[in-house]
Amino acid sequence: MRVLVTGGLGFIGSNFILRIIDKYSDFSIINLDACLPGSNKQNLNELKIKNYSYVKGNITNKKLVERLVSRVDVVINFAAESHVDRSIVNPRPFIDSNIIGIYTILEAIRKHKKKLIQISTDEVFGSLKSQSAHEKFPFNPSSPYAASKASAETLVKSYTTTYDCDAIITRCTNNYGPRQSPEKLIPKTILLAEKNKKIPIYGTGKNIRDWIFVLDHCDAILRVLFKGKKGESYNISAQNEIDNLTIVKKILSIMKKPKGLIQFTNDRPGHDFRYSLDSSKISSNLGWKPSHSFEEGLKHTIEWYLENKKWRKNIPSKEIKTISWKTR
């Protein structure tokens, strides 16, 4: 199978490419990535095999996207501006990548009659008090990032309805694991704790997310690729809801660091309290379920960051710092 992975130098995209290579020797992979914030060339720097190629470029580039799409069987679109904090400070890049980008891809798959898997997020459903969102749950995005991903989903749905495009949407909960940008909670906490520096936590730290190990997410996408139905959407979750403060305390405990490193900061604007997905559809229809416990995945993640000092070498220190809302 010939696959175009967009955003393949990012956290989930790079893990997905490595997962494909590990499991399927007959796949041919093109990785299209613009090297924007969130991408890291070091994620796949040592990958030198015949059935993998990297193309630097943006998914908004119509001619480039059309040329690459014409050469593959399926497009898996990970490419996105994805950091909520950044979207609050400057929404425009999120509109460009997450809306104009998917429009460009959709036009190319429509023209060349190819398959698309659009990688979305649980954030399209907004903050939930108690229930878990199923696939037909109404959208209620809170941040510009979430709104741009919800918009992308509606575009994909419109192309399946109007043009009969072969497209599937997946939505996942919070991922963690190797190769994640240090501006995210878990790697940020690991790297700051290693240096005995203060670890910032928004508000009271009681905001809840459902955490899934990145390789479980990758395996779910592969299951959708092989068995998913055209025009459907699939929620992906681990039913593993934990608040941010508990996660930070778990990391400090594993690393044998003092809880006094925790520092509470001003909450960010529009901070959703809880995300939760009902993933019974992918479980019952496609037979997928996560295979890593949170404790197992977290220990593996901590070990990876502490051992891979070469990967960390060129990371700007500003990526590990939090955004201060006092001056914005």
C-alpha positions, 0 to 999 in steps of 0.5 A: 500500500502507498501512503501519504502521511501529512505531518509525519515529523510531528509527535503522533505522525512520526510514531505512526510512520515508525509503527507502519515500518515496524509492522508492514514491510510492503508499505511505501510511505511519503511524509509531507511536513512543513516543519512548523511548530510541533514538527521535529526533524529528529523524530525520523532523522535516522530513518533511512530505508527505501520505502520511506521518503520525506518531502518538505512542504505545506498541505496548503500548497495545491500543486504539491499536494495534488502531485503527491496524492496522485502517487499514493492510495491513501492520505492520512492527515496528521498535519495540524497546528495543535497547541491550544495555547498558541491558538489563543495567542494567534489563531491565524496559523490554525485557520490556515493549516487546519481548514485551508489545509484540509480543503486542499487535501480534499480537492486532491483526493476528489480529483484523483479518487483516493482515500483519506483518513482525517485525524481529529480531536476530542476537543471538538466536543468541548468540555463535558460535565459527566457524559462521554461524547459518542460519534453523533454528539454535537460539536461545542469547541471552546478554543480557536484550535478546537473550532478549526478542527471541528470546521475541518470535520464538517468539510470532510463530511460535506465532501463524502456527501456531495462528492462521494469521497472515500473519507473517514474521520478519527477523533482521539483523546490526549496522547502521550509517549516518545517524541512529543513536544516539550511544550506539552504537559507530560514531557514538560514535567519530565524535563523540568523535574529532571533539572529540579525546576518549578513545574507550572500547572494551570489553575488548580490542576483539576482539569481532566483528560482521557490519556492514551499511549501514542502507540495504541492510537497508532494501532487504532488508526491502522485498524480504521485504515484496514477495516473502517467504513467510508463516511464514518467517524470513530472515537478513540480513547483509553477510558483513562481519565486523570486530572493534570495534578495527579499526572504531575504527581505520578511523574514526580513519584516515579522520578523520585522528585519532591512535590514542592516543584509544583507551581500553580499559575493563572488559568488560561482563557476558556480552559475546558475542564473535562474531555471524554470520548465513548469509543465503544464503536471502534471497539465493537465494530472494528475490534480495537482496544488499547493494550498499554496501561497508563502506568506502563506507558508513563514509565516507558515515556519517562525512560525515553525522555531521560535516555534520549538526550540527543533528541532533546539537544536542539529543543529551544528552551522556550518550548519547555516554558509555559505561556503567561496570561498576565501580559496577554 
